[in-house]
Amino acid sequence: MTAVPPAASPEAFVVDGVSKVFVGATRVQALDDVSLRLSSGSFTCIVGPSGCGKSTLLRILGELETPTVGQVHNHLPAGRVPRSAFVFQEHGVFPWFTVLQNVAFGEQMASVGKREREEHARHWIGEVGLTGFESAYPHQLSGGMRQRIAIARAFATGSPSLLMDEPLGALDAQTRILMQEQLVTLWEAERKTVVLVTHAIEEALLLGDRVVVMSARPGRIKEVLDVPFGRPRSVEVEAAPEFASMRQGIWESLRDEVQASMRFS
């Protein structure tokens, strides 16, 4: 099992006045004056209308984009593995690799020895319920199984944070529920710092410690809500009246933003 290095700070990320402008055929401001503090070991979900800069913010946190204005202070411990691992909606598994090779790939890139990385990979393959499929190729598996490969690979890197962009959005409803439960279980065992972008309010409330609600483009933080439901948490929490009330409150906050985003589409 991959050890999780201790956090160097009680805050994994501090986002300070970040704006992002893309300049091409047209000038697009994706983010405007975003400030946010993300505690180490926390699970934060970001919701907002399409095109509001959620994915851009995630990429800035993962150092794949740089802010036009402002700064992100990354307090995650540095080591031989990347400080952040990504999981995308399009699972991004390599079709020419087996399940074992896919899950071990992150540590292979970090020059972890073959025996050690395959041991870690086999552990995480078991954690996501794919034992027995180590030698299978992605085309032989369902979409849900391929997404489990991507999640296992992210955990197997040993990175202290996971940045997840609609990781369950392409799954059917039943598979999505099972994957939500599995993701909660894995996170509760590991307590990595997770930032997950989703369009599903229910998913944000089921998974997150906090929900960040963003405005229409240019994306600003409209509100940050603490999720009051205890852990361990399962989908049964969705039956609670408090869950329905909070979901409705978030939707009311988002409604005007979604309508505004549709005018730009």
C-alpha positions as CSV (number, residue, x, y, z in Angstrom):
1,M,0.0,0.0,0.0
2,T,1.3,3.4,-0.9
3,A,2.2,5.5,2.1
4,V,0.8,9.0,2.2
5,P,3.5,11.6,3.1
6,P,2.6,13.9,6.0
7,A,1.3,17.3,5.0
8,A,3.7,20.2,5.4
9,S,0.9,22.6,6.2
10,P,-2.7,22.4,7.5
11,E,-3.6,24.0,4.2
12,A,-2.9,22.1,1.0
13,F,-3.7,25.0,-1.3
14,V,-4.2,28.7,-0.8
15,V,-5.7,30.5,-3.9
16,D,-5.2,34.2,-3.6
17,G,-7.0,36.6,-6.0
18,V,-6.7,34.3,-9.1
19,S,-7.9,35.5,-12.5
20,K,-7.4,33.7,-15.8
21,V,-7.7,35.2,-19.3
22,F,-7.2,33.1,-22.4
23,V,-6.2,35.1,-25.5
24,G,-6.7,33.7,-28.9
25,A,-9.0,34.5,-31.7
26,T,-11.1,36.1,-28.9
27,R,-10.3,37.1,-25.4
28,V,-12.0,34.9,-22.8
29,Q,-11.9,35.6,-19.1
30,A,-12.4,32.3,-17.4
31,L,-11.9,33.3,-13.8
32,D,-12.1,36.5,-11.9
33,D,-10.6,37.2,-8.4
34,V,-11.0,33.7,-7.0
35,S,-9.7,33.2,-3.4
36,L,-10.0,29.9,-1.6
37,R,-8.3,27.9,1.1
38,L,-8.3,24.1,0.9
39,S,-7.3,22.2,4.0
40,S,-5.0,19.2,3.8
41,G,-6.9,15.9,3.8
42,S,-10.2,17.6,2.9
43,F,-12.7,16.7,0.1
44,T,-13.9,19.8,-1.7
45,C,-16.5,19.7,-4.5
46,I,-16.9,22.5,-7.0
47,V,-20.2,23.1,-8.7
48,G,-21.2,25.7,-11.2
49,P,-22.7,26.2,-14.7
50,S,-20.9,25.0,-17.8
51,G,-18.1,27.2,-18.9
52,C,-17.7,29.0,-15.5
53,G,-14.0,28.1,-15.2
54,K,-14.3,25.1,-12.8
55,S,-11.9,22.9,-14.9
56,T,-9.5,25.9,-15.4
57,L,-9.3,26.3,-11.6
58,L,-8.6,22.6,-11.2
59,R,-5.8,22.8,-13.8
60,I,-4.3,25.8,-12.1
61,L,-4.3,23.9,-8.8
62,G,-2.5,21.1,-10.6
63,E,0.1,23.4,-12.1
64,L,-1.1,22.7,-15.7
65,E,-2.1,26.3,-16.1
66,T,-0.8,29.5,-14.6
67,P,-2.9,32.4,-13.4
68,T,-3.0,35.6,-15.3
69,V,-3.4,37.5,-12.0
70,G,-3.0,36.2,-8.5
71,Q,-1.2,33.3,-7.0
72,V,-1.7,29.7,-5.8
73,H,0.4,28.6,-2.9
74,N,0.8,24.8,-3.0
75,H,1.8,23.5,0.4
76,L,1.7,19.8,-0.5
77,P,4.9,17.9,0.3
78,A,7.2,17.5,-2.7
79,G,8.8,14.1,-3.4
80,R,9.5,11.7,-6.2
81,V,5.8,11.5,-7.1
82,P,3.7,14.4,-8.5
83,R,2.1,16.5,-5.8
84,S,-1.3,16.1,-7.6
85,A,-2.8,13.3,-9.6
86,F,-5.6,13.9,-12.1
87,V,-8.7,11.9,-12.9
88,F,-10.7,13.2,-15.9
89,Q,-14.3,12.4,-17.2
90,E,-12.8,10.7,-20.2
91,H,-10.9,8.2,-18.1
92,G,-7.7,8.5,-20.1
93,V,-6.5,4.9,-19.7
94,F,-3.9,3.8,-22.3
95,P,-5.6,1.2,-24.6
96,W,-2.3,-0.5,-25.4
97,F,-1.6,-1.2,-21.6
98,T,-3.1,-3.9,-19.5
99,V,-5.0,-2.9,-16.3
100,L,-1.8,-3.6,-14.2
101,Q,0.4,-1.5,-16.6
102,N,-2.1,1.3,-16.5
103,V,-2.4,1.5,-12.8
104,A,1.4,1.3,-12.3
105,F,2.1,3.9,-14.9
106,G,2.3,6.9,-12.6
107,E,4.9,5.3,-10.4
108,Q,6.7,4.1,-13.5
109,M,7.1,7.7,-14.6
110,A,8.4,8.5,-11.1
111,S,11.1,5.9,-11.6
112,V,9.7,3.6,-8.9
113,G,11.1,0.1,-9.2
114,K,9.0,-2.4,-11.1
115,R,8.5,-4.8,-8.2
116,E,7.4,-2.0,-5.9
117,R,5.1,-0.2,-8.4
118,E,3.4,-3.5,-9.4
119,E,2.8,-4.3,-5.7
120,H,1.2,-1.0,-5.2
121,A,-0.8,-1.4,-8.5
122,R,-2.1,-4.8,-7.4
123,H,-3.2,-3.4,-4.1
124,W,-5.2,-0.6,-5.7
125,I,-6.6,-2.9,-8.4
126,G,-8.0,-4.9,-5.5
127,E,-9.3,-1.8,-3.7
128,V,-11.4,-0.8,-6.8
129,G,-12.7,-4.4,-7.3
130,L,-10.8,-5.3,-10.4
131,T,-8.8,-8.3,-9.0
132,G,-8.6,-10.9,-11.7
133,F,-8.5,-8.3,-14.5
134,E,-4.8,-7.4,-14.2
135,S,-4.0,-8.8,-17.7
136,A,-7.1,-7.4,-19.4
137,Y,-7.0,-4.5,-21.8
138,P,-9.3,-1.5,-21.6
139,H,-11.3,-2.4,-24.7
140,Q,-12.3,-5.7,-22.9
141,L,-13.9,-3.8,-20.0
142,S,-17.0,-1.7,-19.4
143,G,-16.9,2.1,-19.0
144,G,-17.3,1.8,-15.3
145,M,-14.4,-0.6,-15.1
146,R,-12.2,1.7,-17.2
147,Q,-13.0,4.6,-14.9
148,R,-12.0,2.4,-11.9
149,I,-8.7,1.9,-13.6
150,A,-8.2,5.7,-13.7
151,I,-9.1,6.1,-10.1
152,A,-6.8,3.3,-9.0
153,R,-4.0,4.8,-11.0
154,A,-4.5,8.2,-9.3
155,F,-4.4,6.6,-5.8
156,A,-1.5,4.4,-6.7
157,T,0.8,7.3,-7.6
158,G,1.0,8.1,-3.9
159,S,0.4,11.8,-4.7
160,P,-1.0,13.7,-1.7
161,S,-3.8,15.3,-3.7
162,L,-6.3,14.1,-6.3
163,L,-7.8,16.6,-8.7
164,M,-10.9,15.1,-10.3
165,D,-12.8,16.7,-13.3
166,E,-16.3,15.1,-13.6
167,P,-14.7,11.7,-13.0
168,L,-18.1,9.9,-12.9
169,G,-20.0,12.1,-15.3
170,A,-20.0,9.6,-18.2
171,L,-21.3,6.6,-16.2
172,D,-24.8,5.3,-16.2
173,A,-26.9,6.1,-13.1
174,Q,-26.5,2.8,-11.3
175,T,-22.7,2.5,-11.9
176,R,-22.3,6.1,-10.8
177,I,-23.9,5.4,-7.4
178,L,-21.6,2.4,-6.9
179,M,-18.6,4.5,-7.9
180,Q,-19.6,7.3,-5.6
181,E,-19.7,4.9,-2.7
182,Q,-16.4,3.4,-3.6
183,L,-14.7,6.8,-4.0
184,V,-16.0,7.8,-0.5
185,T,-14.7,4.6,1.0
186,L,-11.2,5.0,-0.6
187,W,-10.9,8.6,0.4
188,E,-12.0,7.9,4.0
189,A,-9.2,5.3,4.2
190,E,-6.5,7.5,2.7
191,R,-7.6,11.1,3.5
192,K,-5.8,12.6,0.5
193,T,-6.7,16.2,-0.4
194,V,-9.3,15.9,-3.1
195,V,-10.9,18.6,-5.3
196,L,-13.7,17.3,-7.4
197,V,-15.5,19.2,-10.1
198,T,-19.1,18.1,-10.8
199,H,-22.4,19.3,-12.2
200,A,-24.4,17.1,-9.9
201,I,-25.4,18.8,-6.7
202,E,-26.3,15.4,-5.1
203,E,-22.8,14.1,-5.8
204,A,-21.2,17.2,-4.3
205,L,-23.2,16.8,-1.1
206,L,-22.6,13.0,-0.9
207,L,-18.8,13.2,-1.4
208,G,-17.6,16.6,-0.1
209,D,-16.7,18.3,3.2
210,R,-17.4,21.6,1.5
211,V,-19.2,22.7,-1.7
212,V,-17.8,25.6,-3.6
213,V,-20.5,27.3,-5.7
214,M,-19.3,29.3,-8.7
215,S,-20.9,32.0,-10.8
216,A,-21.3,32.1,-14.6
217,R,-18.3,33.1,-16.6
218,P,-16.1,34.8,-15.6
219,G,-16.1,32.4,-12.7
220,R,-16.2,33.8,-9.2
221,I,-16.9,32.1,-6.0
222,K,-20.5,32.8,-5.1
223,E,-20.5,30.8,-1.8
224,V,-18.7,28.1,0.1
225,L,-20.9,25.7,2.1
226,D,-19.8,23.3,4.8
227,V,-21.5,19.9,4.4
228,P,-22.9,18.9,7.8
229,F,-23.4,15.2,7.3
230,G,-21.1,12.9,9.3
231,R,-18.7,10.2,8.1
232,P,-18.6,7.4,7.2
233,R,-21.1,8.5,4.6
234,S,-23.2,6.5,2.1
235,V,-25.9,7.2,-0.4
236,E,-28.5,6.6,2.4
237,V,-27.8,10.2,3.5
238,E,-29.7,11.4,0.4
239,A,-33.0,10.4,2.1
240,A,-32.5,12.8,4.9
241,P,-34.7,16.0,4.9
242,E,-31.6,18.1,5.6
243,F,-30.0,16.7,2.4
244,A,-33.0,17.7,0.3
245,S,-33.1,21.2,1.9
246,M,-29.4,21.8,1.2
247,R,-29.6,20.5,-2.4
248,Q,-32.5,22.9,-3.0
249,G,-30.6,25.8,-1.5
250,I,-27.6,25.2,-3.8
251,W,-29.9,24.9,-6.8
252,E,-31.5,28.2,-6.0
253,S,-28.1,29.8,-5.7
254,L,-27.1,28.2,-9.1
255,R,-30.3,28.8,-11.0
256,D,-29.6,32.4,-12.2
257,E,-26.0,31.5,-12.9
258,V,-27.1,28.6,-15.2
259,Q,-29.5,30.9,-17.0
260,A,-26.7,33.5,-17.4
261,S,-24.3,30.8,-18.8
262,M,-27.0,29.8,-21.4
263,R,-27.0,33.3,-22.8
264,F,-23.3,33.0,-23.5
265,S,-23.6,29.6,-25.2
